Amino acid sequence: MLRVIYDLEQFKPSTKPLVTIGTYDGVHSGHKQVIQRLVESAKEQGVESMLITFDPHPREALGLGNISLLSLLEEKVKLLETTDLDYLLVLPFTQQFSQLSAREFIHEYLVKTINISGIILGYDHKFGNKREGTIELLEQELNPLGVGVEEIPAQAVDSIIVSSTKIRNALVAGNPMEANRLLGYHYAFEGTVVHGFKNGRKLGYPTANLLPNSPSKLIPGKGVYTVICSFDESKHQGMMNIGTRPTLNGLQEVIEVHIFDFNSDIYGAKVHVELHERLRDEQKFETLHELQEQLTKDEANARRTFLPN
C-alpha cells in the first residue's frame, strides 16, 4: 500500500529507501517502466521504494508561465496507488527550495535526511538549480558513499520516446488516441456542470456545460470527441464539443458534453470526463438544421466507437 508523505519529519522508514526523482506528470507508460525497475530493484535489495516529487510544479512555483498539467497532485497519487511503490514523498517546491544547488539537494536531502540506499533515474533526467543535477554528478557524489546510481535507457513505445511534453502536444492537437497510447490509459479531466445557453436542448441534443475544476489542468484542443462521463457513481457514454460554437456566433470557448440516453438535471455535479476518440474538427454550419444533421451523424459515429470489436 502506497504511503504518501507530505512532511519529512513524519518519514520513519524501516530501511534505507531506493528512490527516484521527478515531477512524473501524467505517470505515463515511460514513467511506469522506471517505477517498475525501482520496485523490482528495491525488492531484490530488501529495501523500500520511494518516488520523490514536487508540488507545485517547478515551472508554476518559479513563475515561468502556466504549464497545463496532465495530472494534478491528487490524480498523480491515485495513479501511483496502482503501482507497488512503498512511498511517495511530496516536497514543497518553494522559491527557497529552488535555490538549492544540485549538490546541496543530494547531500542535505538524499543523504542526510532521507538516507537513501540508491537512486534510479530515467534517461537524461536533470534536477536542481539550473538543472545541474545529472547522472554523472550523482555518481561523483554518491558512489564514494556506497550509494548506488542507475540510469535507465530511454523508454520507448513503438520507437517513439515517451515524454509528458509529447503527450501534451498530442492532446492540444486533438489527438487523444496518440496521447492515450503514450499514457497507457485514457486521459481525463474533471469539471462542474454550470448553466449554459440551452441551445443544445433546442436542437434535440441537451448538453452539460462544464467548468474545469482546476485552471492548471490541460484541456484538449478544439473539436468533437467521444467520452465516458462518470458522476454519482455511474458511467455514461457521450460526445463532447470543445470550442466557441461558431454556428451560434459564440466568442467564448466552452466545454459541452451530450450524455447518451440521459436527460436529468445535474447542475452543480462534478463530472469526470474520460477522453476516447476524436470525431471531427469544430466547424461552422450555415444553418441550425445543418448543425442538427451533423450532430445526428456525430452521435451515430460516437456510438459506433463504443461497440465491442
C-alpha positions in Angstrom: 0.0 0.0 0.0 1.4 3.4 -1.0 2.2 5.7 1.9 2.2 9.4 1.0 4.5 11.7 2.9 4.0 15.5 2.9 6.2 16.3 5.8 9.7 14.9 6.0 9.6 14.9 9.8 6.9 12.3 9.6 9.1 10.0 7.5 10.2 7.0 9.5 11.4 4.3 7.1 12.3 0.8 8.3 15.0 0.6 5.6 17.2 3.0 3.6 14.9 3.6 0.6 15.8 3.2 -3.0 14.5 6.3 -4.7 13.7 8.0 -8.0 13.0 11.7 -8.5 10.8 13.7 -10.9 7.6 15.6 -11.5 6.1 12.5 -13.0 3.3 14.5 -14.7 0.8 12.1 -16.1 2.5 9.0 -14.7 2.8 7.8 -18.3 4.0 4.5 -19.7 7.6 5.6 -19.7 7.3 6.6 -16.0 5.9 3.3 -15.2 8.9 1.5 -16.6 11.1 3.5 -14.3 8.8 2.7 -11.3 8.7 -1.0 -12.2 12.5 -1.1 -12.3 12.7 0.8 -9.0 10.2 -1.5 -7.3 11.9 -4.7 -8.6 15.4 -3.5 -7.6 14.2 -2.5 -4.1 12.7 -5.9 -3.5 15.9 -7.6 -4.7 17.9 -5.5 -2.2 15.4 -5.9 0.6 14.7 -2.2 0.9 11.7 0.1 0.4 11.0 2.0 -2.8 10.3 5.7 -2.9 9.3 8.3 -5.5 10.2 11.9 -4.7 8.1 14.5 -6.5 7.3 18.2 -6.0 4.3 20.4 -5.5 3.5 22.8 -7.1 5.1 22.0 -10.4 8.5 23.8 -10.5 7.6 26.0 -13.5 4.5 27.2 -11.7 6.4 27.8 -8.5 9.0 29.8 -10.3 6.5 31.9 -12.2 7.9 30.6 -15.6 4.4 30.7 -17.1 1.5 28.4 -16.8 2.0 24.7 -17.5 -1.0 22.6 -18.4 -0.7 19.6 -16.2 -1.6 16.1 -17.3 -2.2 15.1 -13.7 -2.9 17.2 -10.6 -1.4 16.1 -7.4 -4.4 14.1 -6.2 -4.6 12.4 -9.7 -0.9 11.6 -9.5 -1.4 9.9 -6.1 -4.3 7.8 -7.5 -2.2 6.7 -10.5 0.7 5.8 -8.3 -1.5 3.8 -5.9 -1.9 1.3 -8.8 1.8 0.6 -8.6 3.8 -1.3 -6.0 5.6 1.7 -4.7 6.1 1.9 -0.9 6.4 5.7 -0.5 5.5 8.8 -2.4 7.4 11.8 -0.9 5.9 15.2 -1.9 8.4 18.0 -1.4 7.0 21.6 -1.3 8.7 23.4 -4.2 9.3 27.0 -3.0 11.5 29.8 -4.1 13.9 29.0 -1.3 14.0 25.3 -2.3 14.6 26.2 -5.9 17.8 28.0 -4.9 19.4 24.7 -3.6 22.3 23.6 -5.8 22.2 20.0 -7.1 25.0 19.1 -4.7 23.1 20.6 -1.7 20.0 18.7 -2.6 22.0 15.4 -2.9 23.7 15.8 0.5 21.0 17.6 2.6 18.0 15.7 1.3 19.1 12.4 -0.3 22.0 11.5 2.0 21.4 13.3 5.3 17.6 13.5 5.7 16.3 10.6 3.6 19.3 8.4 3.9 18.9 6.6 0.6 20.4 3.3 -0.3 20.5 4.2 -4.0 18.8 6.1 -6.8 17.4 5.2 -10.2 16.6 7.8 -12.8 15.1 7.8 -16.3 17.2 8.7 -19.3 18.8 12.1 -19.3 16.9 13.3 -16.2 18.2 16.5 -14.7 17.3 18.2 -11.4 18.4 21.0 -9.0 19.1 24.7 -9.5 19.8 25.4 -13.2 19.3 21.7 -13.8 22.8 21.0 -12.8 22.0 17.6 -11.3 23.0 14.9 -13.8 23.6 11.2 -13.6 27.4 12.0 -13.7 27.1 14.3 -10.7 25.1 11.7 -8.7 27.8 9.1 -9.4 30.5 11.5 -8.4 28.8 12.5 -5.1 27.1 9.2 -4.1 29.4 6.4 -5.2 32.1 7.2 -2.7 29.5 6.9 0.0 28.5 3.4 -1.2 25.2 4.7 -2.6 24.3 3.1 -6.0 23.3 5.2 -9.0 21.5 3.7 -12.1 20.2 5.4 -15.2 17.5 3.6 -17.2 17.9 3.8 -21.0 15.4 5.9 -23.0 12.0 4.4 -22.7 10.1 4.0 -26.0 6.7 3.0 -27.3 6.8 1.9 -30.9 10.2 3.6 -31.2 8.7 7.0 -30.1 10.3 8.3 -26.9 7.6 8.8 -24.3 7.5 12.2 -22.6 4.9 14.4 -20.9 5.6 17.1 -23.5 4.7 14.7 -26.4 1.5 13.8 -24.6 0.6 17.4 -24.0 1.2 18.2 -27.7 -0.9 15.3 -28.8 -3.8 16.5 -26.6 -3.6 20.1 -27.7 -3.5 18.9 -31.3 -6.7 17.0 -30.7 -5.1 13.5 -31.0 -6.4 11.7 -27.9 -5.7 8.2 -29.3 -2.0 9.0 -29.5 -2.0 10.6 -26.1 -3.8 7.6 -24.6 -1.4 5.3 -26.2 1.6 7.0 -24.7 -0.1 7.4 -21.3 -1.1 3.8 -21.2 -4.6 4.8 -20.1 -7.4 7.3 -21.1 -6.7 10.9 -20.4 -9.3 12.5 -18.2 -10.2 15.8 -16.6 -13.0 17.0 -14.2 -15.5 19.8 -14.4 -18.5 21.1 -12.7 -21.8 21.4 -14.6 -22.9 25.0 -14.9 -25.7 26.8 -16.7 -25.3 27.5 -20.4 -27.4 28.9 -23.1 -29.5 25.8 -23.5 -29.1 25.9 -27.3 -28.3 22.1 -27.4 -31.7 21.4 -25.9 -33.4 23.3 -28.7 -31.5 21.2 -31.2 -32.5 17.9 -29.5 -29.1 17.5 -28.0 -29.1 18.8 -24.4 -25.6 19.3 -23.1 -23.9 19.6 -19.7 -21.7 22.7 -19.8 -18.5 22.0 -17.8 -16.3 24.5 -16.0 -12.9 22.8 -15.4 -12.2 22.2 -11.7 -8.6 23.4 -12.0 -7.0 26.1 -14.2 -3.8 24.1 -14.1 -5.3 21.0 -15.8 -4.7 20.6 -19.5 -7.9 20.8 -21.6 -7.7 19.1 -25.1 -7.7 21.2 -28.3 -10.9 22.3 -30.0 -13.0 19.5 -31.6 -15.7 16.9 -31.1 -14.7 13.8 -29.1 -16.2 10.6 -27.8 -16.1 10.4 -24.0 -17.1 8.4 -20.9 -18.6 10.6 -18.2 -18.6 9.5 -14.6 -20.7 11.1 -11.8 -22.9 10.0 -8.9 -21.1 6.6 -9.1 -22.4 5.9 -12.6 -20.7 5.9 -16.0 -22.2 7.2 -19.3 -21.1 7.3 -22.9 -21.4 10.6 -24.7 -19.8 13.1 -27.0 -18.1 16.3 -26.2 -17.5 19.6 -28.0 -14.7 21.9 -27.1 -14.8 25.3 -28.9 -16.6 28.6 -29.4 -19.8 27.3 -31.1 -19.2 29.3 -34.4 -22.6 28.4 -35.8 -24.1 30.2 -32.9 -21.7 33.1 -33.1 -20.1 32.1 -29.9 -17.0 34.0 -28.7 -16.0 32.3 -25.5 -14.6 28.7 -25.5 -16.9 26.2 -23.8 -16.9 22.5 -23.0 -20.2 20.9 -23.7 -21.0 17.2 -23.2 -24.0 15.4 -24.6 -24.6 12.3 -22.5 -26.3 9.5 -24.3 -29.7 8.2 -23.1 -29.7 10.7 -20.2 -31.8 13.8 -19.6 -31.7 14.6 -15.9 -30.8 17.9 -14.2 -27.2 17.6 -12.9 -26.3 21.2 -12.4 -23.6 21.5 -9.8 -22.4 17.9 -10.3 -18.7 17.1 -10.6 -18.2 15.1 -13.8 -15.1 13.0 -14.6 -14.6 13.1 -18.4 -12.5 10.3 -20.0 -11.3 11.0 -23.5 -11.6 8.3 -26.1 -11.6 9.3 -29.8 -11.8 12.5 -31.9 -14.7 12.6 -34.3 -14.0 15.8 -36.2 -12.9 19.5 -36.0 -15.2 22.1 -34.8 -16.9 23.8 -37.8 -19.4 26.5 -38.7 -22.6 25.5 -40.4 -24.8 27.8 -42.5 -28.0 26.8 -40.7 -29.1 25.3 -37.4 -30.7 22.5 -39.4 -27.3 21.6 -40.9 -25.8 21.6 -37.4 -28.6 19.3 -36.2 -28.0 16.9 -39.1 -24.2 16.8 -38.2 -25.0 16.2 -34.5 -27.1 13.2 -35.6 -24.1 11.9 -37.6 -21.8 12.6 -34.7 -23.9 10.6 -32.3 -24.1 7.6 -34.7 -20.3 7.7 -35.2 -19.7 8.1 -31.5 -22.0 5.2 -30.5 -20.2 3.1 -33.1 -16.8 3.7 -31.5 -18.1 2.2 -28.3 -19.3 -1.0 -29.9 -17.2 -4.1 -29.0 -14.7 -5.1 -31.8 
